[in-house]
Amino acid sequence: MPNPKWDIRRRCRLWTKDECWKRFELFPEKNEMFDGQLSWSQKERENILGLLLELVGTDKAVRLGRPEVWRAAIADLPE
Protein backbone atom coordinates (compact mmCIF):
# COMPACT_ATOMS: atom_id res chain seq x y z
CA MET A 1 0.00 0.00 0.00
CA PRO A 2 2.53 2.62 -1.15
CA ASN A 3 -0.04 5.44 -1.56
CA PRO A 4 -2.87 4.69 0.84
CA LYS A 5 -6.22 6.33 0.36
CA TRP A 6 -6.87 7.99 3.70
CA ASP A 7 -10.30 8.17 5.29
CA ILE A 8 -9.67 10.84 7.89
CA ARG A 9 -12.76 12.09 9.67
CA ARG A 10 -13.53 14.58 12.38
CA ARG A 11 -13.85 11.79 14.93
CA CYS A 12 -12.04 8.51 15.46
CA ARG A 13 -12.51 5.90 12.78
CA LEU A 14 -11.81 2.25 13.55
CA TRP A 15 -10.22 0.21 10.82
CA THR A 16 -12.25 -2.56 9.25
CA LYS A 17 -11.10 -6.16 9.37
CA ASP A 18 -9.96 -5.86 5.74
CA GLU A 19 -7.94 -2.69 6.46
CA CYS A 20 -6.19 -3.65 9.69
CA TRP A 21 -3.18 -5.55 8.39
CA LYS A 22 -2.66 -3.24 5.39
CA ARG A 23 -2.66 -0.24 7.71
CA PHE A 24 -0.39 -1.94 10.24
CA GLU A 25 2.16 -2.66 7.50
CA LEU A 26 2.53 1.09 6.94
CA PHE A 27 4.25 1.49 10.32
CA PRO A 28 8.07 1.52 10.13
CA GLU A 29 9.80 -1.60 11.39
CA LYS A 30 11.61 0.30 14.15
CA ASN A 31 11.86 3.75 15.70
CA GLU A 32 15.03 5.79 15.49
CA MET A 33 15.92 9.41 16.04
CA PHE A 34 18.66 11.26 14.20
CA ASP A 35 19.44 14.99 14.32
CA GLY A 36 16.25 15.74 16.24
CA GLN A 37 13.95 13.96 13.82
CA LEU A 38 12.45 10.52 13.59
CA SER A 39 14.68 9.02 10.95
CA TRP A 40 11.96 7.47 8.87
CA SER A 41 11.60 8.86 5.38
CA GLN A 42 9.25 11.76 4.75
CA LYS A 43 6.77 9.31 3.19
CA GLU A 44 6.88 7.08 6.28
CA ARG A 45 6.28 10.11 8.53
CA GLU A 46 3.29 11.10 6.38
CA ASN A 47 1.94 7.54 6.59
CA ILE A 48 2.26 7.58 10.39
CA LEU A 49 0.42 10.90 10.50
CA GLY A 50 -2.35 9.57 8.26
CA LEU A 51 -2.73 6.43 10.37
CA LEU A 52 -2.94 8.41 13.60
CA LEU A 53 -5.37 10.93 12.15
CA GLU A 54 -7.68 8.11 11.09
CA LEU A 55 -7.58 6.69 14.61
CA VAL A 56 -7.83 10.01 16.47
CA GLY A 57 -9.81 12.32 14.18
CA THR A 58 -9.27 15.92 13.27
CA ASP A 59 -11.33 17.32 16.14
CA LYS A 60 -8.60 16.11 18.53
CA ALA A 61 -5.69 16.85 16.19
CA VAL A 62 -6.44 20.55 15.76
CA ARG A 63 -6.37 21.00 19.51
CA LEU A 64 -2.73 19.90 19.69
CA GLY A 65 -1.37 23.10 18.19
CA ARG A 66 -2.11 26.78 18.04
CA PRO A 67 -5.38 27.56 16.20
CA GLU A 68 -3.77 30.30 14.10
CA VAL A 69 -1.32 27.78 12.64
CA TRP A 70 -4.16 25.46 11.58
CA ARG A 71 -6.15 28.39 10.15
CA ALA A 72 -3.14 29.62 8.15
CA ALA A 73 -2.55 26.13 6.72
CA ILE A 74 -6.20 25.86 5.69
CA ALA A 75 -6.14 29.35 4.17
CA ASP A 76 -3.20 28.26 1.98
CA LEU A 77 -5.07 25.26 0.53
CA PRO A 78 -5.75 25.53 -3.19
CA GLU A 79 -9.36 26.15 -4.15
Distance bins in CASP14 RR format, pairs under 12 A and 6 or more apart:
PFRMAT RR
TARGET T0000
AUTHOR 0000-0000-0000
RMODE 2
METHOD distances of the structure
MODEL  1
1 18 0 0 0 0 0 1 0 0 0 0 0
1 19 0 0 0 0 1 0 0 0 0 0 0
1 21 0 0 0 0 1 0 0 0 0 0 0
1 22 1 0 1 0 0 0 0 0 0 0 0
1 23 1 0 0 1 0 0 0 0 0 0 0
1 24 0 0 0 0 0 1 0 0 0 0 0
1 25 1 0 0 1 0 0 0 0 0 0 0
1 26 1 0 0 1 0 0 0 0 0 0 0
1 27 0 0 0 0 0 1 0 0 0 0 0
1 43 0 0 0 0 0 1 0 0 0 0 0
1 47 0 0 0 0 1 0 0 0 0 0 0
1 50 0 0 0 0 0 1 0 0 0 0 0
1 51 0 0 0 0 0 1 0 0 0 0 0
2 22 0 0 0 0 0 1 0 0 0 0 0
2 25 0 0 0 0 0 1 0 0 0 0 0
2 26 0 0 0 0 1 0 0 0 0 0 0
2 41 0 0 0 0 0 1 0 0 0 0 0
2 43 0 0 0 0 1 0 0 0 0 0 0
2 44 0 0 0 0 0 1 0 0 0 0 0
2 46 0 0 0 0 0 1 0 0 0 0 0
2 47 0 0 0 0 1 0 0 0 0 0 0
3 26 0 0 0 0 0 1 0 0 0 0 0
3 43 0 0 0 0 1 0 0 0 0 0 0
3 46 0 0 0 0 0 1 0 0 0 0 0
3 47 0 0 0 0 1 0 0 0 0 0 0
3 50 0 0 0 0 0 1 0 0 0 0 0
4 15 0 0 0 0 0 1 0 0 0 0 0
4 19 0 0 0 0 1 0 0 0 0 0 0
4 22 1 0 0 1 0 0 0 0 0 0 0
4 23 1 0 0 1 0 0 0 0 0 0 0
4 24 0 0 0 0 0 1 0 0 0 0 0
4 25 0 0 0 0 1 0 0 0 0 0 0
4 26 1 0 0 1 0 0 0 0 0 0 0
4 27 0 0 0 0 0 1 0 0 0 0 0
4 43 0 0 0 0 0 1 0 0 0 0 0
4 44 0 0 0 0 0 1 0 0 0 0 0
4 46 0 0 0 0 1 0 0 0 0 0 0
4 47 1 0 0 1 0 0 0 0 0 0 0
4 48 0 0 0 0 0 1 0 0 0 0 0
4 49 0 0 0 0 0 1 0 0 0 0 0
4 50 1 0 0 1 0 0 0 0 0 0 0
4 51 0 0 0 0 1 0 0 0 0 0 0
4 53 0 0 0 0 0 1 0 0 0 0 0
4 54 0 0 0 0 1 0 0 0 0 0 0
5 19 0 0 0 0 0 1 0 0 0 0 0
5 22 0 0 0 0 0 1 0 0 0 0 0
5 23 0 0 0 0 0 1 0 0 0 0 0
5 50 0 0 0 0 0 1 0 0 0 0 0
5 54 0 0 0 0 0 1 0 0 0 0 0
6 13 0 0 0 0 1 0 0 0 0 0 0
6 15 0 0 0 0 0 1 0 0 0 0 0
6 19 0 0 0 0 0 1 0 0 0 0 0
6 23 0 0 0 0 0 1 0 0 0 0 0
6 26 0 0 0 0 0 1 0 0 0 0 0
6 46 0 0 0 0 1 0 0 0 0 0 0
6 47 0 0 0 0 1 0 0 0 0 0 0
6 48 0 0 0 0 0 1 0 0 0 0 0
6 49 0 0 0 0 1 0 0 0 0 0 0
6 50 1 0 1 0 0 0 0 0 0 0 0
6 51 0 0 0 0 1 0 0 0 0 0 0
6 52 0 0 0 0 0 1 0 0 0 0 0
6 53 1 0 0 1 0 0 0 0 0 0 0
6 54 1 0 0 1 0 0 0 0 0 0 0
6 55 0 0 0 0 0 1 0 0 0 0 0
6 57 0 0 0 0 0 1 0 0 0 0 0
6 58 0 0 0 0 0 1 0 0 0 0 0
7 13 1 0 0 1 0 0 0 0 0 0 0
7 14 0 0 0 0 0 1 0 0 0 0 0
7 15 0 0 0 0 1 0 0 0 0 0 0
7 16 0 0 0 0 1 0 0 0 0 0 0
7 19 0 0 0 0 1 0 0 0 0 0 0
7 23 0 0 0 0 0 1 0 0 0 0 0
7 50 0 0 0 0 1 0 0 0 0 0 0
7 51 0 0 0 0 0 1 0 0 0 0 0
7 53 0 0 0 0 1 0 0 0 0 0 0
7 54 1 0 0 1 0 0 0 0 0 0 0
7 55 0 0 0 0 0 1 0 0 0 0 0
7 57 0 0 0 0 0 1 0 0 0 0 0
7 58 0 0 0 0 0 1 0 0 0 0 0
8 49 0 0 0 0 1 0 0 0 0 0 0
8 50 1 0 0 1 0 0 0 0 0 0 0
8 51 0 0 0 0 1 0 0 0 0 0 0
8 52 0 0 0 0 1 0 0 0 0 0 0
8 53 1 0 1 0 0 0 0 0 0 0 0
8 54 1 0 1 0 0 0 0 0 0 0 0
8 55 0 0 0 0 1 0 0 0 0 0 0
8 56 0 0 0 0 1 0 0 0 0 0 0
8 57 1 0 0 1 0 0 0 0 0 0 0
8 58 1 0 0 1 0 0 0 0 0 0 0
8 59 0 0 0 0 0 1 0 0 0 0 0
8 60 0 0 0 0 0 1 0 0 0 0 0
8 61 0 0 0 0 1 0 0 0 0 0 0
8 62 0 0 0 0 0 1 0 0 0 0 0
9 50 0 0 0 0 0 1 0 0 0 0 0
9 53 0 0 0 0 1 0 0 0 0 0 0
9 54 1 0 0 1 0 0 0 0 0 0 0
9 55 0 0 0 0 0 1 0 0 0 0 0
9 56 0 0 0 0 0 1 0 0 0 0 0
9 57 1 0 1 0 0 0 0 0 0 0 0
9 58 1 0 0 1 0 0 0 0 0 0 0
9 59 0 0 0 0 1 0 0 0 0 0 0
9 60 0 0 0 0 0 1 0 0 0 0 0
9 61 0 0 0 0 0 1 0 0 0 0 0
10 53 0 0 0 0 0 1 0 0 0 0 0
10 54 0 0 0 0 0 1 0 0 0 0 0
10 56 0 0 0 0 0 1 0 0 0 0 0
10 57 1 0 0 1 0 0 0 0 0 0 0
10 58 1 0 1 0 0 0 0 0 0 0 0
10 59 1 0 1 0 0 0 0 0 0 0 0
10 60 0 0 0 0 1 0 0 0 0 0 0
10 61 0 0 0 0 1 0 0 0 0 0 0
10 62 0 0 0 0 1 0 0 0 0 0 0
10 63 0 0 0 0 0 1 0 0 0 0 0
11 53 0 0 0 0 0 1 0 0 0 0 0
11 54 0 0 0 0 0 1 0 0 0 0 0
11 55 0 0 0 0 0 1 0 0 0 0 0
11 56 0 0 0 0 1 0 0 0 0 0 0
11 57 1 0 1 0 0 0 0 0 0 0 0
11 58 0 0 0 0 1 0 0 0 0 0 0
11 59 1 0 1 0 0 0 0 0 0 0 0
11 60 0 0 0 0 1 0 0 0 0 0 0
11 61 0 0 0 0 0 1 0 0 0 0 0
12 52 0 0 0 0 0 1 0 0 0 0 0
12 53 0 0 0 0 1 0 0 0 0 0 0
12 54 0 0 0 0 1 0 0 0 0 0 0
12 55 1 0 0 1 0 0 0 0 0 0 0
12 56 1 0 0 1 0 0 0 0 0 0 0
12 57 1 0 1 0 0 0 0 0 0 0 0
12 58 0 0 0 0 0 1 0 0 0 0 0
12 59 0 0 0 0 1 0 0 0 0 0 0
12 60 1 0 0 1 0 0 0 0 0 0 0
12 61 0 0 0 0 0 1 0 0 0 0 0
13 19 0 0 0 0 1 0 0 0 0 0 0
13 23 0 0 0 0 0 1 0 0 0 0 0
13 50 0 0 0 0 0 1 0 0 0 0 0
13 51 0 0 0 0 0 1 0 0 0 0 0
13 52 0 0 0 0 0 1 0 0 0 0 0
13 53 0 0 0 0 1 0 0 0 0 0 0
13 54 1 0 1 0 0 0 0 0 0 0 0
13 55 1 0 0 1 0 0 0 0 0 0 0
13 56 0 0 0 0 1 0 0 0 0 0 0
13 57 1 0 0 1 0 0 0 0 0 0 0
13 58 0 0 0 0 0 1 0 0 0 0 0
13 59 0 0 0 0 0 1 0 0 0 0 0
14 20 0 0 0 0 1 0 0 0 0 0 0
14 23 0 0 0 0 0 1 0 0 0 0 0
14 54 0 0 0 0 1 0 0 0 0 0 0
14 55 1 0 0 1 0 0 0 0 0 0 0
14 56 0 0 0 0 0 1 0 0 0 0 0
14 57 0 0 0 0 0 1 0 0 0 0 0
15 21 0 0 0 0 1 0 0 0 0 0 0
15 22 0 0 0 0 1 0 0 0 0 0 0
15 23 1 0 1 0 0 0 0 0 0 0 0
15 24 0 0 0 0 1 0 0 0 0 0 0
15 25 0 0 0 0 0 1 0 0 0 0 0
15 26 0 0 0 0 0 1 0 0 0 0 0
15 50 0 0 0 0 0 1 0 0 0 0 0
15 51 0 0 0 0 1 0 0 0 0 0 0
15 54 1 0 0 1 0 0 0 0 0 0 0
15 55 1 0 0 1 0 0 0 0 0 0 0
16 22 0 0 0 0 0 1 0 0 0 0 0
16 23 0 0 0 0 1 0 0 0 0 0 0
16 54 0 0 0 0 0 1 0 0 0 0 0
17 23 0 0 0 0 0 1 0 0 0 0 0
19 25 0 0 0 0 0 1 0 0 0 0 0
19 26 0 0 0 0 0 1 0 0 0 0 0
19 51 0 0 0 0 0 1 0 0 0 0 0
19 54 0 0 0 0 1 0 0 0 0 0 0
19 55 0 0 0 0 0 1 0 0 0 0 0
20 26 0 0 0 0 0 1 0 0 0 0 0
20 27 0 0 0 0 0 1 0 0 0 0 0
20 51 0 0 0 0 0 1 0 0 0 0 0
20 54 0 0 0 0 0 1 0 0 0 0 0
20 55 0 0 0 0 0 1 0 0 0 0 0
21 27 0 0 0 0 0 1 0 0 0 0 0
22 47 0 0 0 0 0 1 0 0 0 0 0
22 51 0 0 0 0 0 1 0 0 0 0 0
23 47 0 0 0 0 1 0 0 0 0 0 0
23 48 0 0 0 0 0 1 0 0 0 0 0
23 50 0 0 0 0 1 0 0 0 0 0 0
23 51 1 0 1 0 0 0 0 0 0 0 0
23 52 0 0 0 0 0 1 0 0 0 0 0
23 53 0 0 0 0 0 1 0 0 0 0 0
23 54 1 0 0 1 0 0 0 0 0 0 0
23 55 0 0 0 0 1 0 0 0 0 0 0
24 47 0 0 0 0 0 1 0 0 0 0 0
24 48 0 0 0 0 0 1 0 0 0 0 0
24 51 0 0 0 0 1 0 0 0 0 0 0
24 55 0 0 0 0 0 1 0 0 0 0 0
25 44 0 0 0 0 0 1 0 0 0 0 0
25 47 0 0 0 0 1 0 0 0 0 0 0
25 51 0 0 0 0 0 1 0 0 0 0 0
26 40 0 0 0 0 0 1 0 0 0 0 0
26 43 0 0 0 0 1 0 0 0 0 0 0
26 44 1 0 0 1 0 0 0 0 0 0 0
26 45 0 0 0 0 0 1 0 0 0 0 0
26 46 0 0 0 0 1 0 0 0 0 0 0
26 47 1 0 1 0 0 0 0 0 0 0 0
26 48 1 0 0 1 0 0 0 0 0 0 0
26 49 0 0 0 0 0 1 0 0 0 0 0
26 50 0 0 0 0 1 0 0 0 0 0 0
26 51 1 0 1 0 0 0 0 0 0 0 0
26 52 0 0 0 0 0 1 0 0 0 0 0
26 54 0 0 0 0 0 1 0 0 0 0 0
27 38 0 0 0 0 0 1 0 0 0 0 0
27 40 0 0 0 0 1 0 0 0 0 0 0
27 44 0 0 0 0 1 0 0 0 0 0 0
27 45 0 0 0 0 0 1 0 0 0 0 0
27 47 1 0 0 1 0 0 0 0 0 0 0
27 48 1 0 0 1 0 0 0 0 0 0 0
27 49 0 0 0 0 0 1 0 0 0 0 0
27 50 0 0 0 0 0 1 0 0 0 0 0
27 51 1 0 0 1 0 0 0 0 0 0 0
27 52 0 0 0 0 0 1 0 0 0 0 0
27 55 0 0 0 0 0 1 0 0 0 0 0
28 38 0 0 0 0 1 0 0 0 0 0 0
28 39 0 0 0 0 1 0 0 0 0 0 0
28 40 1 0 1 0 0 0 0 0 0 0 0
28 41 0 0 0 0 1 0 0 0 0 0 0
28 43 0 0 0 0 0 1 0 0 0 0 0
28 44 1 0 1 0 0 0 0 0 0 0 0
28 45 0 0 0 0 1 0 0 0 0 0 0
28 46 0 0 0 0 0 1 0 0 0 0 0
28 47 0 0 0 0 1 0 0 0 0 0 0
28 48 1 0 0 1 0 0 0 0 0 0 0
28 51 0 0 0 0 0 1 0 0 0 0 0
29 39 0 0 0 0 0 1 0 0 0 0 0
29 40 0 0 0 0 1 0 0 0 0 0 0
29 44 0 0 0 0 1 0 0 0 0 0 0
30 38 0 0 0 0 0 1 0 0 0 0 0
30 39 0 0 0 0 1 0 0 0 0 0 0
30 40 0 0 0 0 1 0 0 0 0 0 0
30 44 0 0 0 0 0 1 0 0 0 0 0
31 37 0 0 0 0 0 1 0 0 0 0 0
31 38 1 0 0 1 0 0 0 0 0 0 0
31 39 0 0 0 0 1 0 0 0 0 0 0
31 40 0 0 0 0 1 0 0 0 0 0 0
31 44 0 0 0 0 0 1 0 0 0 0 0
31 45 0 0 0 0 0 1 0 0 0 0 0
31 48 0 0 0 0 0 1 0 0 0 0 0
32 38 1 0 0 1 0 0 0 0 0 0 0
32 39 1 0 1 0 0 0 0 0 0 0 0
32 40 1 0 0 1 0 0 0 0 0 0 0
32 41 0 0 0 0 0 1 0 0 0 0 0
32 44 0 0 0 0 0 1 0 0 0 0 0
33 39 1 0 0 1 0 0 0 0 0 0 0
33 40 0 0 0 0 0 1 0 0 0 0 0
34 40 0 0 0 0 1 0 0 0 0 0 0
34 41 0 0 0 0 0 1 0 0 0 0 0
37 44 0 0 0 0 0 1 0 0 0 0 0
37 45 0 0 0 0 1 0 0 0 0 0 0
38 44 0 0 0 0 1 0 0 0 0 0 0
38 45 1 0 0 1 0 0 0 0 0 0 0
38 46 0 0 0 0 0 1 0 0 0 0 0
38 47 0 0 0 0 0 1 0 0 0 0 0
38 48 0 0 0 0 1 0 0 0 0 0 0
38 49 0 0 0 0 0 1 0 0 0 0 0
39 45 0 0 0 0 1 0 0 0 0 0 0
40 46 0 0 0 0 1 0 0 0 0 0 0
40 47 0 0 0 0 1 0 0 0 0 0 0
40 48 1 0 0 1 0 0 0 0 0 0 0
40 49 0 0 0 0 0 1 0 0 0 0 0
41 47 0 0 0 0 1 0 0 0 0 0 0
41 48 0 0 0 0 0 1 0 0 0 0 0
42 48 0 0 0 0 0 1 0 0 0 0 0
42 49 0 0 0 0 0 1 0 0 0 0 0
43 49 0 0 0 0 0 1 0 0 0 0 0
43 50 0 0 0 0 0 1 0 0 0 0 0
44 50 0 0 0 0 0 1 0 0 0 0 0
44 51 0 0 0 0 0 1 0 0 0 0 0
45 51 0 0 0 0 0 1 0 0 0 0 0
45 52 0 0 0 0 0 1 0 0 0 0 0
46 52 0 0 0 0 0 1 0 0 0 0 0
46 53 0 0 0 0 0 1 0 0 0 0 0
47 53 0 0 0 0 0 1 0 0 0 0 0
47 54 0 0 0 0 0 1 0 0 0 0 0
48 54 0 0 0 0 0 1 0 0 0 0 0
48 55 0 0 0 0 0 1 0 0 0 0 0
48 56 0 0 0 0 0 1 0 0 0 0 0
49 55 0 0 0 0 0 1 0 0 0 0 0
49 56 0 0 0 0 0 1 0 0 0 0 0
49 57 0 0 0 0 0 1 0 0 0 0 0
49 58 0 0 0 0 0 1 0 0 0 0 0
49 61 0 0 0 0 1 0 0 0 0 0 0
49 64 0 0 0 0 0 1 0 0 0 0 0
50 56 0 0 0 0 1 0 0 0 0 0 0
50 57 0 0 0 0 1 0 0 0 0 0 0
50 58 0 0 0 0 0 1 0 0 0 0 0
50 61 0 0 0 0 1 0 0 0 0 0 0
51 57 0 0 0 0 0 1 0 0 0 0 0
52 58 0 0 0 0 0 1 0 0 0 0 0
52 60 0 0 0 0 1 0 0 0 0 0 0
52 61 0 0 0 0 1 0 0 0 0 0 0
52 64 0 0 0 0 0 1 0 0 0 0 0
53 59 0 0 0 0 0 1 0 0 0 0 0
53 60 0 0 0 0 1 0 0 0 0 0 0
53 61 1 0 1 0 0 0 0 0 0 0 0
53 62 0 0 0 0 0 1 0 0 0 0 0
53 64 0 0 0 0 0 1 0 0 0 0 0
54 60 0 0 0 0 0 1 0 0 0 0 0
54 61 0 0 0 0 0 1 0 0 0 0 0
55 61 0 0 0 0 0 1 0 0 0 0 0
56 62 0 0 0 0 0 1 0 0 0 0 0
56 63 0 0 0 0 0 1 0 0 0 0 0
56 64 0 0 0 0 1 0 0 0 0 0 0
57 63 0 0 0 0 0 1 0 0 0 0 0
57 64 0 0 0 0 0 1 0 0 0 0 0
58 64 0 0 0 0 0 1 0 0 0 0 0
58 70 0 0 0 0 1 0 0 0 0 0 0
58 74 0 0 0 0 0 1 0 0 0 0 0
59 70 0 0 0 0 0 1 0 0 0 0 0
61 69 0 0 0 0 0 1 0 0 0 0 0
61 70 0 0 0 0 1 0 0 0 0 0 0
61 73 0 0 0 0 0 1 0 0 0 0 0
62 68 0 0 0 0 0 1 0 0 0 0 0
62 69 0 0 0 0 1 0 0 0 0 0 0
62 70 1 0 1 0 0 0 0 0 0 0 0
62 71 0 0 0 0 1 0 0 0 0 0 0
62 73 0 0 0 0 1 0 0 0 0 0 0
62 74 0 0 0 0 1 0 0 0 0 0 0
63 69 0 0 0 0 0 1 0 0 0 0 0
63 70 0 0 0 0 1 0 0 0 0 0 0
64 70 0 0 0 0 1 0 0 0 0 0 0
65 71 0 0 0 0 0 1 0 0 0 0 0
65 72 0 0 0 0 0 1 0 0 0 0 0
65 73 0 0 0 0 0 1 0 0 0 0 0
66 72 0 0 0 0 1 0 0 0 0 0 0
66 73 0 0 0 0 0 1 0 0 0 0 0
67 73 0 0 0 0 0 1 0 0 0 0 0
67 74 0 0 0 0 0 1 0 0 0 0 0
68 74 0 0 0 0 0 1 0 0 0 0 0
68 75 0 0 0 0 0 1 0 0 0 0 0
69 75 0 0 0 0 0 1 0 0 0 0 0
69 76 0 0 0 0 0 1 0 0 0 0 0
70 76 0 0 0 0 0 1 0 0 0 0 0
70 77 0 0 0 0 0 1 0 0 0 0 0
71 77 0 0 0 0 0 1 0 0 0 0 0
END
